[in-house]
Amino acid sequence: VEVYRTDVKGKLPTGKSDKKGNFTFAGFPLGQTFALAISAANIQPIVYPNIRGGMDDITITVVLGDGRQLSEDEARQVSSAPAAAAASSNTSTGAAATPGKPAKESAEDKKKREELEKQTADITARNEKVKNSDEIIKRSLEAGNAAFKAQNYDVAIAKYDEGFNASPTFVGSAPVLLNNKGTVLSARARELYNANVKLTDATQKIANRTKITKDFTDALDAYSRSLTVIKNAGSTTEVPAAKVAELKLQTLNGAQNAMLLMVRTEMVDGSKTELARALTHEYVATETDAAKKLKAQTTLGDVFRVAGDFNSAVAEYKKALEIKPDDADALGGLGLCLFSVGASASPENTPQMQEGLNYMQRFTEIAPDTHPLKTSIKDAVDYLKTKQLTPQKTGKPSAKKKT
């Protein structure tokens, strides 16, 4: 709001309205006449003349326009025009911004106005939708977290889904909700597995195993969707790049934890092993800690081994040994898988069984007696002895050179 004296040359300091459009000027000199020049984004500039000190409750109606700001000369021209003098007697309107001419809308101006009105309506609708989505997300996240803390897993999952669906592509919230959902699904699967171990009803145990496997599968799906949202966000300015990178690592860590539980409980859905491979390779490419890379690579081999895909397991275990040639987990898993592939061939593949025995022998030399594969490997070695096979010392795999 610009304030110009109209009886003589002069100007008061510029003022601004608040968010509701209200404005106030203090210290207007009595007995002097002023004009108010109003401008703002997306409105037509307007001049309201004949303002004197002491006047209050002045209502000025504005209309959509190009957002132009009048110069002092233009404002003075408008305020001295006949249209402005007539407008001063009306408390709701001011003079149009076209100096010396009555306001008349051309066809082109009408078209521009209608386009601007449509854009404004669209922006308003989008803003309202964002506001509503933000409220739903905040409420759902809080309710989901509270339900998870109370171990009410079903409600927690439903609330996280509700929040995600409010804005499924926003990188600032969708990955958080999906990752939380993955955590809850893994927790529910683990709890049901522990309870299932104690059951004696065979039918119920089988039904529970199906539920456990599905929860782990759904958890991997949640983490995969989270990663997709993050990748699709690209170089968004809505969320800082450092925060997006943090969300990505949280997503991949969550997927790794789910896979560890799948292996420990031996509840692996064979149809999801390729998804596990993609998530693990993404993790290995992102993580900088060599020990964590090794653990992830070995866990992927375990996933394929538990699923019965021994050839794929062999390939992943060998990648782990490239990171650390004497890793007991990778040596044991690789030896068992090579033995299984060789023993299941028709006729038996003796060279492959021999290779597996060599890795298993190295495993027995370095693995502690408490290692979970110790018993399985002992049984395999005993079987191979009946085939007149004996361990042979082989060269260690070479670790990859860092570049």
N, C-alpha and C positions, 0 to 999 in steps of 0.2 A: 504494500500500500504506500504510494508516493503522495505526499501532501504539498500542494503548490498554493501560494497566495495569488489571488486573482485580481485584487485591487491594486497591487503593486508587484514588482518583481521580487520573488522570494520563495524559499522552500524550507520545510521542516525535515528533520531526520526521517529516513525510511522506516516503516513499521511492517510487521508481519502478523498474519492471523494465526490462531491456534489450529489444532486438528479439526475443530468443529466449525471453523470459519469466523470465530469471534476476534475482534481486535479493539484496542483502546489506545487513545493518545491523551497524554496529560500535558497541561500547560499551554493549551491553545490561547493566544492573546484575545481578549474580548474586543469586539468592535471591528474585527478584521474578517475578511472573506477568503475561503479556501476551496479548492477542488481536490477530490480524492481520485487518483488514477490507480485502478485495480488491475492486476495481471497475475496469472498463475498458469501452470502447465495444463494444457487441454481446455482452456476457456478462452472466450473472446475478450480482449482488453476493453475496459469500460471506464468512463470518467463520470464521477458524481460531483456536480458543482454546488455552489452556494452553501458551503458548510461554515458554521460559525462556532466559536467557543461556547461551551455549555450545552450544545445539542447532544442527545443520547438516544439510544434505541433506534439507530438508523439501520434499516434493512436494505441491503443491496442484492438484487438478484442477478446472477451471472448465467451465461449460456455457454454451451460447448463451442470451442474455437481452436485456433492454431497455437495458442499459448504465447503470442507475441507481446512484448513489453513496449509501451509507447515511450517515445522520447519526450522531453519536457515541452518542446515546441508543439509536438502533436497533441499532447494533453491540453495545452493552453488553447490550441485551435478548437478542439472538441468542446472544451468547457465554455467557450465564448459563442459557440454556434447556437442558433435558435432551438435546435433539438435538445440541446443540453439545458437551456433555460426552461423549456417545457418540462423536461424530466425532473427538474429540481422540485417541482410541486408534488411529485409522486414519491412516496417513501419506499417503494419497492423496486424501482428501476432506475438505471442511469443512462447516460448517453452512449450510443454506439461508437465504436472506435474509429470510424471512417471520418476524418476531419471534414467538416463543412457539408456533409451529405447525410440524408436520412438513411437509416439502416434498411436495406432491401436485399433479400437473399436471392442470388442468381441460381440457375439450375446447377452450375458447377459447385457453388458453395453448398447448395442443398445436398448434393451427392457426397461431398466431403464430410458434411455434418452427419449424414446418415451412416457413413462408414465409420466415423469416429464414435458415434453412439453405439454401433454394433461392437466395435473393438472394446469400448468401455464396459459394455454389458458382458462381453466374454471374459475380460480381465476380472471383473467383479465376481462372476460365477466361479472362475478358477480359484480366485483368492478364498472364496467361501468354502469351496471344496477342500482346499489345502488346510484351511482352519479346522474344518470338521474332521479331516483325516488325522491331523496332529492330535486333536483331542481323543480320538478313538485309539490311536497308537499309544499315547501316554497312559490312558486308562487300561488298555489291554496288557501293556507291558508290566504295569504295577500289579495288576490282578494275577497275571501269569506267574510273576516272581513270587508272590505271596502263596499261591497254590503249590508251586514247586517246593517252597520252603516247608509247607505243611505236608509234603509228599502226596498231594492230591494231583497225581500226574495227568489224569484225564482232563481235568479242568484247566490245568496249566497249558496243555497242548492246544485245547480249544481257544484259549485266550491269545496265545501266540499266533495261531492261525487268523484270528479276528484282526489282530493288529497288522499282520502282514498283508492281508487282503485289502486293508484300507489304503495302502500305498505300496503295491508289490514291486515297483521298480526303483523306489527311492533308496539310494545307497546309504543314506544316513540312518535308516531304521530297518529296512527289510533284512539285511544280513544279521543284525542283532537278534531279531525275532526268530529267524530261521535257525540260527546257531543255538539259541536257547531251546528251541523245539528239539533239535538234534540231541542236546544234552539230556533233556527230559526223557526222550525215547530210549536213550542208552541206559539211563538210570532205571527206568521201568523194566527194561529187558533184564538187566542185571538182578534186580530184586526178584523178579519172577523166576529167574534161573535158580537162584539160591533157595527159593521156596520149593521149586520143582524137584530139587535133589532129594528132599525129605519125603516126597510123596511115594506111596506104594501102589496107587491106582494107575495101571499101565495106560489105560485109555486117556485119563486126564493128563498124564505126563506127555503123551504124544501131542495132545491138543495144545498144551502149554509150550512145547518146543516150537510149534508152528507160530504161535504168538511172539515168542522171543525172537525168532529169526526175522519175522516181519518188522518188529520194532527196530532191529539193527539195520534192516534194509531201508526202512523209512528214514532213519537217522542219516544214513549216507545220502539219500535223496535230498534231504533238507540241506546238508552241507554243500551238495553239488549245486542246488538252486541258489544258495547264498553266493557261491563263487561266480555263478553266471551273472547275478545282479552286479557284483563288484566289477567284473570284466566289462560288462555292457556300459557301466558308468563312464568309462574312459577317463579323460582329464576334466571331470566335472569341477565347477567352481562352487557348487553348493556345499561340498564337504572337503576339508583340507586333504591334500594328497597323503600326508603322514597318517591321518586317521583312516583313510581308505586302505593303506598298506597294513595298518594294524588290524583292521577288520579281516583282511585277507589271511593274515597269519593266524588269527583266532579261528577262522573257518577251517583252515587246513589242520590246525592242532586238534580241533574238535573231531574232525574226520579220523585222524590218527588214533585218538582215544577210543572211538567207536570200533575201529578195526582191531585194536588190541583186545577189547572185550569179546569181539566175535571169535578171535583165535582162542582165547583162554576158555571160552565156553563151548568152543567147537560148533558154533551156530552161524554158519556161513551160507548165504544163498548163492549158489553157483551162477545165477543169472546176473549177479552184481559184481563179479570179480573184475570185469573190465572197467567199471566205474571206480572200483578201489584202485586199480592200476593208474587211472588218469589222475585221481586225487593225490596219490602217493608221488607220482612223478612231478606233479605241480609243487608238492611240498618240498621234495628234494631240490628242485630248481630254485625255490624261494628261500629255504632255510640256509643259514650260513654255518651253523654248528655241525661239525663233521660227525660227532657222536649221535646227534639227533637224526642226521641223514642216514647213518648206518642202521639205526633202530627202525626207522620207517621202511627202508629197503628190505630188511630182514622180515619185518611184519608182513609186508606184501607177499613175500615168498611163502610165509606161513598161511596167509589167506588162501592162496592157490593150493597149497598142500592139503589144508583142511577140506577144501572144496573138491579135492580129487583130481585137479588139473596139474599133474606132476611135471609135465613138460614146461608149462609156464612157470611153475615154481622153481624149476632148475635154472631157468634164465634169470629170474629175479634174485635168487640166492647168489648166483655168480656175480651179479652186479654188486651185491653187498660185500663179497669177498674182494672185489676190486678196491673197495674203500678200506677194508681191514682184513687181510689174508688169514688171520688166526682168530676170527670171530667164531666162538663156539656155537652160537645159535645158527649162523649161516652154514657152518660145516656140518652140523648134525642134520639140519633140514635138507641140505643138498644131498648128503649121503643117503638118507632115507628115500628121497624121491628118485634118485638114480637107481637105487636097489628096486624100488617098486616098479619103475618103468621096465627095467631089465627082466625082473621076475615075472611080469605079466605078459611079456612077449611070447609068441609061439613060433618057433621054439624059444626058450629063454635066451636072453641076450647076455651071454657070460661076460664079455668085455665091459658092458655097462654096469653089471652087478659088481665087477671087480673095481671099477672106478668109484662106485658108491661105497664099497668096503674101505677103500683107501681114505676117503673123506671121513667115514665113521670112525676109523682107527685114530685119525688125528683128533677127532672130537673126544674120544675116550681119554686121550692123553691130557687134554686141557680143561674139560668140562667138570664142574663139581658134581658130586654124587647126587645132589638135590635137583639137578637139572631135569625138567619135565620130560625130555626126550630120552633120558638115560635108559629106561626100561625098554622102550621101543627099539632103540638102537642095539641093545644087548640081544634082543630076540632076533633081530635081522642078522647080526654077526654070527649067532649060533647057527642060524639056517645056512648061511653062506659056508660055514665050516663043513657042513654036510655035503657041500658041493665041491669040496677039496680046494676052496679058495683061501688064500692067506693075504693079509694086508701088504701092500707094497708102498714104499715111501715115494711120494710124488713131489714135484716142485710146487712151491706155493704160488698162488695167483699173484700177479704183480698189481700193486696199487696204481690207480690212475695218476699220472703226473698232473700237478696243478699248473694251470696256464694263467 
